[in-house]
Amino acid sequence: MLNRYIVSVVIVWAVILILVRFFASGERFRTMSIFCAGFMIGMLAMWIAVHVYKS
């Protein structure tokens, strides 16, 4: 279930970044890229925690 969630989020972020890249300014793309990178780091931490601390 978690893997589907992660793949879905990656696809949505890819679409968002592509749209921002082509339809917004370069500064807005940079801001969204940084936000996306932080979100991905958080998802990586969640994935590690799920596998380390199994319930």
Backbone torsions as a table, in degrees:
resi	resn	phi	psi	omega
1	MET	NA	-43.0	-179.8
2	LEU	-64.6	-37.0	-179.5
3	ASN	-63.9	-39.8	177.5
4	ARG	-63.6	-40.0	178.4
5	TYR	-61.5	-46.1	-178.7
6	ILE	-63.7	-44.8	178.8
7	VAL	-62.5	-41.7	179.1
8	SER	-62.7	-43.4	179.7
9	VAL	-65.3	-40.8	178.3
10	VAL	-62.2	-41.6	178.8
11	ILE	-64.6	-44.9	179.6
12	VAL	-62.7	-43.4	178.3
13	TRP	-64.4	-37.5	177.8
14	ALA	-62.0	-44.2	179.0
15	VAL	-64.1	-44.4	179.1
16	ILE	-60.0	-46.5	-178.2
17	LEU	-66.4	-36.2	177.2
18	ILE	-64.5	-44.7	179.5
19	LEU	-64.1	-42.7	179.3
20	VAL	-66.2	-37.9	-179.3
21	ARG	-61.1	-41.0	-175.3
22	PHE	-90.3	-23.2	-173.3
23	PHE	-117.6	5.6	180.0
24	ALA	-134.1	177.1	-177.9
25	SER	-75.3	165.1	179.7
26	GLY	-63.7	-35.5	179.2
27	GLU	-67.1	-38.9	177.9
28	ARG	-66.7	-38.2	177.0
29	PHE	-63.4	-41.4	178.4
30	ARG	-62.3	-44.1	179.0
31	THR	-62.3	-45.2	179.9
32	MET	-66.3	-35.6	178.4
33	SER	-65.1	-41.3	178.0
34	ILE	-65.6	-43.6	178.1
35	PHE	-61.3	-43.5	178.9
36	CYS	-62.7	-41.9	179.4
37	ALA	-62.3	-41.5	176.7
38	GLY	-64.1	-39.6	177.8
39	PHE	-63.7	-41.0	179.9
40	MET	-67.9	-36.6	175.3
41	ILE	-62.7	-41.2	176.8
42	GLY	-63.0	-40.4	178.2
43	MET	-67.3	-37.1	176.4
44	LEU	-62.7	-42.8	177.8
45	ALA	-62.6	-40.2	178.1
46	MET	-64.2	-42.9	-179.2
47	TRP	-63.6	-43.2	178.2
48	ILE	-63.3	-43.8	-179.4
49	ALA	-63.0	-39.3	179.3
50	VAL	-63.4	-37.4	-178.2
51	HIS	-83.9	-25.3	179.0
52	VAL	-83.9	-43.8	-176.2
53	TYR	-106.2	68.0	-179.5
54	LYS	-66.1	140.1	-179.0
55	SER	-91.0	NA	NA
